Amino acid sequence: MMIITESQLEKSINSVLNMTQSEQESLFDEIMMAQPTLFQNILIQKQYGNPLYHIGILLQLLLILMKVVNDTKIEIEMISEDEFERHMKRIAAIANFSESLSSEEKLACIEQHLSRYQNTIILSYVFDEIVSKGLCSLANESSKFLPLVGLAMTTCILEAIER
């Protein structure tokens, strides 16, 4: 198991943000071969009526996550659809449970979930990006899947890193 540092994450973020379209396409090709479930669960969001802008946020997060995995030379197994679904269900259950909680209780619930992982810096980054880009405050029903997919994708990768 490897702990990814903040500086490693920052390097990968900056690398992705400075990539040309051709470089991004090349990394997407690698991701499609190595982790098709993650890639497909983002792309399917278009069929649910989610706009490309919001899907693009998730794609950028996937690029960053896989870039940090590649940069740190971590080998992870291919994530199955069943595994992804298990993570989706866990995150949906946490979200449903926390709806009725006070702000302090929600924070404690989030902290408890974060404590499951050693690489909390990555999960914190993704969570902050999802919130700051407004994916948690969208009103239509299909848009509620966007933050769930983003967090499930992240926890799948973290679990694979930490095996």
Phi and psi in degrees as a GROMACS rama.xvg file:
@    title "Ramachandran Plot"
@    xaxis  label "Phi"
@    yaxis  label "Psi"
@TYPE xy
-123.879  139.61  MET-2
-96.1888  123.578  ILE-3
-87.9133  129.876  ILE-4
-86.2343  164.14  THR-5
-61.4982  -38.5291  GLU-6
-67.715  -36.8292  SER-7
-64.8447  -41.6466  GLN-8
-63.9074  -46.1677  LEU-9
-58.888  -42.7813  GLU-10
-60.1351  -44.1541  LYS-11
-67.3106  -40.2135  SER-12
-59.7381  -51.6984  ILE-13
-61.5926  -38.432  ASN-14
-61.7378  -46.1842  SER-15
-66.3423  -43.2677  VAL-16
-64.4452  -24.6934  LEU-17
-100.218  5.0631  ASN-18
-71.7859  145.891  MET-19
-75.2946  166.988  THR-20
-60.7288  -39.0627  GLN-21
-62.5564  -41.3278  SER-22
-66.103  -39.5299  GLU-23
-64.1143  -42.9188  GLN-24
-61.8772  -39.5214  GLU-25
-63.323  -42.8394  SER-26
-67.3293  -38.6375  LEU-27
-61.2397  -39.2209  PHE-28
-60.645  -43.2326  ASP-29
-62.5892  -42.5449  GLU-30
-64.4076  -42.3411  ILE-31
-60.6458  -35.6273  MET-32
-76.7205  -40.8022  MET-33
-85.2994  -36.1402  ALA-34
-138.326  63.5923  GLN-35
-61.7398  -32.7819  PRO-36
-61.6668  -43.6977  THR-37
-64.0087  -46.8991  LEU-38
-62.4352  -46.6427  PHE-39
-67.3276  -34.6988  GLN-40
-71.0298  -19.6585  ASN-41
-81.8427  -48.983  ILE-42
-62.0736  -32.2441  LEU-43
-63.931  -18.7056  ILE-44
-61.3655  -25.6209  GLN-45
-63.8149  -40.0724  LYS-46
-67.1616  -21.823  GLN-47
-86.0793  2.49193  TYR-48
91.9242  10.1064  GLY-49
-80.2808  138.683  ASN-50
-70.2252  153.469  PRO-51
-58.2914  -34.217  LEU-52
-56.7465  -46.8844  TYR-53
-69.5565  -38.1171  HIS-54
-64.1374  -37.2247  ILE-55
-60.1372  -34.6009  GLY-56
-62.4505  -45.7354  ILE-57
-66.1964  -39.5032  LEU-58
-62.8161  -40.5682  LEU-59
-64.6168  -40.215  GLN-60
-63.2078  -40.4067  LEU-61
-62.8243  -42.0681  LEU-62
-57.3984  -46.3696  LEU-63
-63.8015  -45.5056  ILE-64
-61.5581  -45.1907  LEU-65
-72.9593  -29.646  MET-66
-65.6822  -42.9249  LYS-67
-66.8637  -36.243  VAL-68
-63.0775  -46.9273  VAL-69
-64.942  -44.5691  ASN-70
-63.8893  -32.1067  ASP-71
-92.2577  3.3114  THR-72
61.0899  31.8712  LYS-73
-85.2432  131.14  ILE-74
-95.7655  122.77  GLU-75
-121.261  149.238  ILE-76
-74.1176  158.859  GLU-77
-66.0278  132.213  MET-78
-85.43  126.212  ILE-79
-82.9879  163.951  SER-80
-63.6272  -38.1809  GLU-81
-62.7699  -41.6773  ASP-82
-65.3165  -43.5315  GLU-83
-61.3787  -43.3733  PHE-84
-62.2296  -39.603  GLU-85
-60.8035  -41.7463  ARG-86
-68.2985  -39.7837  HIS-87
-59.3093  -45.5398  MET-88
-63.9855  -40.8718  LYS-89
-63.4031  -45.1698  ARG-90
-69.0712  -38.8235  ILE-91
-62.3904  -40.4695  ALA-92
-64.3819  -41.7034  ALA-93
-63.2267  -43.5769  ILE-94
-63.1499  -44.5146  ALA-95
-63.7915  -43.0695  ASN-96
-63.1925  -41.246  PHE-97
-78.9958  -11.5016  SER-98
-58.2465  -35.6719  GLU-99
-91.682  3.91724  SER-100
-89.1819  156.943  LEU-101
-71.7657  169.76  SER-102
-58.4607  -43.2715  SER-103
-64.8976  -40.3964  GLU-104
-68.4481  -37.1249  GLU-105
-62.5124  -43.1651  LYS-106
-60.9229  -43.6182  LEU-107
-63.2091  -38.4526  ALA-108
-64.5889  -44.4953  CYS-109
-63.5884  -44.964  ILE-110
-61.7009  -38.5161  GLU-111
-64.3496  -41.9359  GLN-112
-66.513  -42.5711  HIS-113
-60.6992  -32.9162  LEU-114
-67.0244  -11.7481  SER-115
-68.6235  -21.481  ARG-116
-116.642  146.199  TYR-117
-79.6466  -33.2271  GLN-118
-92.8958  60.2536  ASN-119
-65.947  -24.1989  THR-120
-60.5821  -36.7444  ILE-121
-71.1038  -47.8336  ILE-122
-63.1068  -39.368  LEU-123
-63.4839  -43.3046  SER-124
-60.356  -48.8662  TYR-125
-63.777  -44.5415  VAL-126
-59.2992  -45.9168  PHE-127
-61.5134  -40.4856  ASP-128
-65.1774  -43.4226  GLU-129
-62.0367  -43.5617  ILE-130
-69.4987  -47.9404  VAL-131
-66.7244  -27.8492  SER-132
-85.3688  -0.208118  LYS-133
83.4528  12.3758  GLY-134
-69.8091  -20.1759  LEU-135
-87.3588  -9.50748  CYS-136
-113.641  17.6036  SER-137
-79.4593  146.129  LEU-138
-90.9685  -34.4759  ALA-139
-75.1719  157.953  ASN-140
-60.6138  -44.3065  GLU-141
-66.882  -28.1009  SER-142
-70.3683  -15.4614  SER-143
-68.3231  -18.3709  LYS-144
-76.7396  -23.4828  PHE-145
-58.5686  -53.7519  LEU-146
-65.6101  -33.3525  PRO-147
-63.5752  -44.0989  LEU-148
-63.3363  -44.7335  VAL-149
-60.8385  -43.3103  GLY-150
-74.067  -38.6393  LEU-151
-63.8046  -42.2507  ALA-152
-58.0241  -43.8269  MET-153
-66.8533  -46.4816  THR-154
-68.3304  -31.8966  THR-155
-61.3357  -46.3648  CYS-156
-65.5371  -43.1655  ILE-157
-61.9492  -42.9085  LEU-158
-63.2284  -39.2801  GLU-159
-66.0698  -38.233  ALA-160
-65.842  -38.7393  ILE-161
-88.762  4.72269  GLU-162
